[in-house]
Structure formats: structure tokens, C-alpha cells
Amino acid sequence: MAEAGQALAGKVALVTGGTHSIGEAICRRLHRAGARVLVTGIEDAAGEALARDLNSGGTSADALYRHLDVRSDAEIEAALEDCQAAFGRLDILVNCACSYRDRGPASSREDWLETLNVNVVGPAMLVQKAGALLTKPGGVVVNIGSISGKVGSRERGPYAAGKAALMHFTKLAAAALGPEGVRVVSVSPGWTWSPPMEAMTRGRRDIADAAGGRVNPLGRVGRMEEVANVVAFVASEEAGWVNGCDIAVDGGFTALGPDQGLGPKHWCDAAVLKDEDALP
């Protein structure tokens, strides 16, 4: 019998981009829920260290690391073969590998092709090639989207377009795989305290939270663990009727319009005050 809180006991998960940031948090959360985890990514030292850490204190190796560049069909096929050899099954596939190669309107053709290859084509090929191994019925695919794929941004290009495409691919895959009992869902984080945001704020979470407080109702940025918690829920049988949709983990960011939910009076008053401040 599974221990309390082990909703994924007996399950096997493969996580791409699992060596750092939100991907690492997802690996840790799925493992804590009882899943055996194949951590994959391109940062080998970090991935091997994570697998060792997850296995520490255990009586068997229920976490393994394998190098996987999702741009390579051969590596995708080899990773799935390793998953089957090590664990004998695959219940949960999390597509978290991501390229942030994005210079907005100045992005080159190479930027576009590289980013879409990692953020859209890679996940699509993984879902296609994992089809034979995924548990049927009961398999789950979780694609990691982003609020960037839902709203316009003057500074975004390939990354945002790729996330939008990935979220639409979620619907296509759900329609195709649903008859076999496989669910496909996307989980879209908003502003989250993670390595990119740490770099923006020089490690100041208080600054990140202050910024987050200006753009969403909950008054802060998210935590990687909060995203991972939702992924673990989506992957569990408790979410057995959740399929073909996107789940926002953004503190309410996408519930607000461009006025941040404050209404025209707030912004008109702010404009008046700014105008008065500018008077001699």
C-alpha cells in the first residue's frame, strides 16, 4: 500500500529539462509522490547529482539520469529504450525542456528555428515516439507552457510563439490520444522565482515579489514548488477527468487585462498626478 501522500506510487515519469530550475522541482515533487523518475537533460553533471540526491537513503535506484537533447530523434528513442529497460513502463511524460533563445522582433531565422525545434518539435516527437510505451489507459503527458504564450509582448518572439504552439499541440494530442486513455494537459507558470528571475534581481526575492505584486492579485511571484505541485496533481489519478486543457499557475496574472484589474479611474488619476508633477 502506498504511503500517505504517495499518489504516484508505482508510476514511472520521464522529465525533459529536468536538471535545473522548474524541471528539477518537478522531478523532486514527482519522486516525493512515489514515482520512479528518469531525469533527462543536457546538463550531465547536474542531472547525475540530482539522481544521486533523489536516491539517497533509498534501498534501490528509483531515480536515474540520462542525457537527452530533444532536438535528436535518436536520443529520444534511446531515452525511451533506457526507460523501458530500467523501469519497464512509462506512465508520465513531462515536456519541460526549453530554449529561451529570443531577441523579440530582432530574432533571426536561426533563433526561430532553434527555439521552435526545442520548444515544440521536440515535445511533439517525444509524444509520438513514447506512444508505444505510455500506459494505456492511464498515461499522462504534461507540457510546460507559459503565460508568455497567452499574451502579447513587445520583447518576445520565438519563445512566446513556441509556448503558444505547445499549448495548442496539447489540445491536438489530447484529441488523438484520448481514445487510448492517455490524457494530455499543459501547465503554464507565470512569473516564478527561478534562476532567470534570480539573475534579473541579483538574488533578491523581495524585489521579485514587489514586482510580482504589481501585475497579479496575489502580490508576489510564484515558487517553483507551486508549479511542481500542480504537475504532480495533473499526473495523478485524482485528475483523471482533466484533459486537453491548460492550467494556469500564475497567481491570477492571466485573469487581469492590460489595466491590471485596476480600472480606468486608477490610470486616469495616475496620469493626472504625473501631469501635475511635470508642471513648473
ABEGO torsion letter per residue (X at the ends): XBBBGBAABGBBBBBBGAABEAAAAAAAAAAAAGBBBBBBEABAAAAAAAAAAAABGBABBABBBBBBBAABAAAAAAAAAAAAAAAGBBABBBBABBBABBAEAABBAAAAAAAAAAAAAAAAAAAAAAAAABBOBGBBBBBBBBAAAABBBAABBAAAAAAAAAAAAAAAAAAAAAAAGBBBBBBBBBBBBBAAAAAAAGGBAAAAAAAAAAABAAGBBBBAAAAAAAAAAAABAAAAABBGBBBBBAGGAAABBAAGGAEAAAAAAAAAAAAAAABX
